[in-house]
């Protein structure tokens, strides 16, 4: 059987990914602060399971508790099972020049965007290896990982960290001669709540804000379901996954 853990399932790319996975017959464990109840209906329609785990990824105790529950699930699996993990949840704030950032703002940002995703992957990968469960991990990244933007020092550096983490874990798995995969996926600019948040930023803190407003006005923002479909096609095509690759949605559109 196939299972997937998806973070940030309450909206945007996370919701679209969870929905399409359920529709393709994959059981889904969703992790987010709030639940999207329609996913349960989708699961029932497709005769698969959907379980939501409420969690604030900035709170280490909550993350640890969710991981304990997920690990308990894996303890009952056999080597015939397959696990996909999609680290999608992220925050964009704080958006402002680096010299104005506070320690509290940075701590929150890196907890959600770096520490929680890495801990999630590390724990589930370790348990999958112990249980001989086939593992495919996908970290949602961004073009900001390689393109510096005024006001985005936290987000750019966090996504750059996720990219290097992805490459390093893939390298380790290759050296260990496992079949486990770790990849990243850049979804491009999508019509999401995060984009709306970006557009509401003061220009003094983000000098490209007018350009991002134009993306919306010109209708060039991608729809999350179309992007999720590409993400899933890449992630589930195990025979052709190149370990450690940073995939880009623009290469498939």
N, C-alpha and C positions, 0 to 999 in steps of 0.2 A: 504494500500500500504506500501511497505518497502523501506526505504531510508538508505543510509550510507554516513557518512562523513569519508574520508580517507586522512590522511596527508602524504606527501612525495610520491605523485603519479607519479612523473616524471621518476622514475626508481626503480629497485630492488623489494623488497617485497611490497612496496606501490603500484607500478604499477601492479604487478601480482595480488594483492588482489583486486584492483579496477576492473581489467579486469574480473576476475572470478565472482565478485559480479554482474557486468553488464550482464555477460553471464547467470547468474542464475536468472535474471529478477528483480534485485534490482537497483533502481535509485541511482546514485552516485554523491556526491559533492566532488571534489578533491581539495586539498589544497597543494600547493608547489610553489617554486619560479618560476619554468618553467613548461610548460605543455607538456604532451605526447599526440600529436594530434591523434594517432591511437585509443585512448580510445573513442573518439567521433564516430569513425567508428564502434567500437564494440557496442556502445550504439545503434546506428541506426540499426545495424543488429539484435539486440535483442529487439527492440521496447521499449527501456527505455531511460531515460534522463541522460545525463552526463553534469555537469557544472564544469568548472575549475575556482578556485579563486586563482589568483597569490598572494603569501604572503611570506615574509621573516619572519620566526618565531622568529628571534632575535630582530625584531622591534615591540615594544609593540603597537605602533599606528596602524601598519598594522594588527596586530592580532585583535585589538579591532574593526577595520573596517570590517574584515571578519566575526567576530562573530556577528556584527550587521546585516550583510546580511543574515547569517544563521538563526539567531533568527527571522528575518522577514519572512523567509520561514516557520518556525515552527508555526508562528502566524496564518497561514492559514490551519493548519492540524487539524484533529479530533482525537478522542481517538481510532479510528480504525487504525491509522497509527502506524508504528514501526520504530524506529531509532536505527541504529548501528553506533557507533563512534570508529574508529580505529586510535589511536595515534601511528603512525609508524615513522614519521620523527625524525631524530636524527643526531647528529654530534659526531665524535670520538675524534677530536682534542680539546684541546691540549694533545698530548701524550709525556710526559716527567716527570721526578721526581717532586713531589709536591713542593719541596723547590725552584724550578725554575719557577713556574707558576706566571703569572702576574694577577693583578686584572681584567684587560681587557679581558684576555683569559678566566678566570673563569666566568666573567659576561656573555660573549657570550655563553659559553657552557651551563650554567644553564638556560639562557633564552630559548634556543632551546630545551633542553632535560628535563627540569623540569617545569619552569614557564608557558611556552606556552601550553604544554600538559595539565597541571592541569587547567589552565584557560579555555581552550577549553572544557574539560570535565565538569567542574563546571557550566559553562554557559549553555551548551546544556542539561545537566541533570536538571538544575533548570527550564528551559523552557519546557522540556518534562514533568516534574511533574506538572507544571502549566496547560499544555494542556492535561494531562492524556494520553500522548503518551508513549507506551512501549519503554523502553530504555535499550540498552545493550552497555556498554563501554568496550573496550579492549585496554590495554596499552601494546605495544611491549616492552619487557624488555630484559634482557641478563643474561647469567650465570655470567657475571662480577658483578652483583648485590650482589652475595654471595661469589665470589672468587676474592680476591685481586690480581692484576697484576701490576708488576713494570711499572711505567709510566702512569698508568691508574687511578690515584686517582680521577680525575674529573668524568670520565665515570662511574667508579664503584660506586661512591657515588651518582651520579645522578640516576642511575638505581635502586640502593637500595632505594632511596627516592620514586621513582615511584612505587616500590613494596609495600612499607608501605602505600603510598597514596591509592593504589588500595584496600588494605585490610581494611583501615579505612573507606573509602567511602562505601564499601560493608557492613561493620559492621553497619554503620549509616542507610543504606537502610533496612537492616534486622530489626533493632530496630524500624524503622518507619513503618515496615510491608508493604513495597511496593513490587512490582514485578520487580523492576529495578535491573539490574545486573552490576557489575563492576569486571572485571577479568584482568589478565595479561597473556602474552604469550611469552615464550622464544623460538625464532626460531632457535637457534643453530648457527652454522657457515655456512654461505651461500656464494655463488659466486656473490659478489656484488662490487660496487664501494668502499664501506667502507672497504672491505677486501683488495682491491688493495691499498688503502691508508695506511692501517696497514702494509702491506708488504713493503711499501716504507720508513718506519720509520727507522731512524738510531738506531743501536743496543744499543748505549749508552742511548737512551731514552726509548727503549722497548727491554728488554733482551730476550723476547721470539719470536722475529721477525723471526728467522730462522725456528722455529717450524711452524709458520703461513705460511711461504713460502712453507714448506713441505706439508701443507694441500692442497695447490693449485697444486703442482707438482704431488701429489699422487691421485688427483682427488676425494678427499673426501668431498669437499665443496658441500652442498646441492643446488639444483636448486630452485630459488625463487617460481616458479609456484607450485612445489610440496609442499613447505612449506605453501604457501598461501592457498592451498586447505585444509590442515589440520586446519589452523587458522579459515577458514570460517566454516568448519564442526563443530568446537567447539563453535564458536560464535553464530551460527544460530540454535544450538540444545538447545533452551531455556529450555526445560523441564528437561534437565540433567545438565545444568550449575550449578556449585557450587559457590555461590557468594564469591568473595574474593580469589579465587584460582589462584595460579601462575602456569599455564599450561606449560608443556615442550614438545617440538616437539619430543624429543627422546622417549617419552612414547607412541608415535603413529607411530613409524617407526621400 
